[in-house]
């Protein structure tokens, strides 16, 4: 919880004044933010808290032009699994950091080829 969630919150306040023209703060979420994933153990409460932190920070940082989206990339080539190309996540992150997404904040973006909605 300290590394994944509290550190994100602690860095938001000192980072905000450094953004003269706005910007984005990203959090990496996963399927565990929405559902219980039996093998995630200690991360079960952490990912929902991180997604809620993005929603909570968004209105406070919005006046400084800072967006706070969470990105949920689905299975990656990690210990967890594989299924999505890293460049798909990079392209979404680039969009969310660009001026094109200037009104997008506080939401979680699933980049998983619909894995989060299929039973």
C-alpha positions in Angstrom: 0.0 0.0 0.0 2.9 2.4 0.8 4.7 1.8 -2.4 1.8 1.5 -4.8 -0.7 4.0 -3.4 0.6 6.2 -0.7 3.7 7.2 -2.6 1.6 8.3 -5.6 -0.4 10.5 -3.3 2.7 11.9 -1.5 4.3 12.8 -4.8 1.2 14.6 -6.2 1.5 17.7 -4.0 5.2 18.5 -4.6 4.9 17.7 -8.3 1.9 20.0 -9.0 3.8 23.3 -8.8 6.5 21.9 -11.2 4.0 21.7 -14.0 3.9 25.2 -15.5 1.6 24.2 -18.4 -0.3 21.3 -16.9 0.5 17.6 -17.4 -0.5 14.1 -16.4 0.2 11.9 -13.5 -0.3 8.2 -14.4 -1.0 5.3 -12.1 -0.7 1.7 -13.3 -3.8 -0.2 -12.3 -4.9 -3.7 -13.2 -7.9 -6.0 -13.2 -7.6 -6.3 -9.4 -8.9 -2.8 -9.1 -12.4 -4.0 -10.2 -12.5 -7.7 -9.2 -10.8 -10.0 -6.7 -8.0 -11.9 -8.4 -7.3 -15.0 -6.3 -3.5 -15.0 -6.9 -2.9 -11.3 -6.2 -3.0 -11.7 -2.4 -1.7 -8.5 -0.8 -2.5 -6.4 -3.9 -6.3 -7.0 -3.5 -6.9 -3.8 -1.5 -4.0 -1.8 -3.1 -5.2 -1.5 -6.7 -8.7 -0.3 -5.8 -7.2 2.2 -3.5 -4.8 3.4 -6.3 -7.7 3.8 -8.7 -9.7 5.7 -6.0 -6.7 7.9 -5.5 -6.7 9.0 -9.1 -10.4 9.8 -8.8 -9.8 11.8 -5.7 -6.8 13.7 -7.0 -8.3 14.6 -10.3 -10.6 17.5 -9.0 -7.9 18.9 -6.8 -5.2 18.9 -9.5 -7.5 19.9 -12.3 -7.2 23.7 -11.6 -3.4 23.3 -12.2 -4.1 21.6 -15.5 -3.0 18.2 -14.3 -4.8 15.1 -15.4 -4.8 12.0 -13.3 -5.8 8.9 -15.3 -5.2 5.3 -14.3 -4.1 2.8 -16.9 -5.1 -0.8 -16.6 -3.0 -2.7 -19.2 -4.3 -6.2 -18.7 -1.9 -9.2 -18.8 1.7 -8.3 -19.7 4.9 -10.3 -20.2 5.5 -10.4 -16.5 5.1 -13.0 -13.8 1.4 -12.6 -14.1 0.9 -13.4 -17.8 1.2 -12.2 -21.4 -1.3 -11.0 -23.9 -0.9 -7.4 -24.9 1.9 -5.5 -26.6 3.7 -2.9 -24.6 3.4 -0.4 -27.5 -0.4 -0.5 -27.1 0.0 0.8 -23.5 2.6 3.3 -24.7 0.2 4.7 -27.4 -2.5 5.1 -24.8 -0.2 6.8 -22.4 1.0 9.1 -25.2 -2.6 10.1 -26.0 -3.5 10.7 -22.3 -0.4 12.9 -21.9 -1.2 14.9 -25.0 -3.3 18.0 -25.3 -5.9 15.9 -27.1 -6.9 14.4 -23.7 -7.0 17.7 -21.9 -10.5 17.0 -20.5 -9.8 13.4 -19.5 -9.0 12.7 -15.9 -9.8 10.5 -12.9 -10.8 7.5 -15.0 -9.3 4.1 -15.5 -8.4 3.1 -19.0 -8.4 -0.6 -19.8 -6.0 -1.6 -22.5 -6.7 -5.3 -22.6 -8.6 -6.2 -25.7 -11.9 -6.4 -23.7 -10.5 -8.9 -21.1 -12.1 -6.8 -18.3 -15.6 -7.2 -19.7 -15.6 -10.8 -20.8 -16.7 -13.4 -18.3 
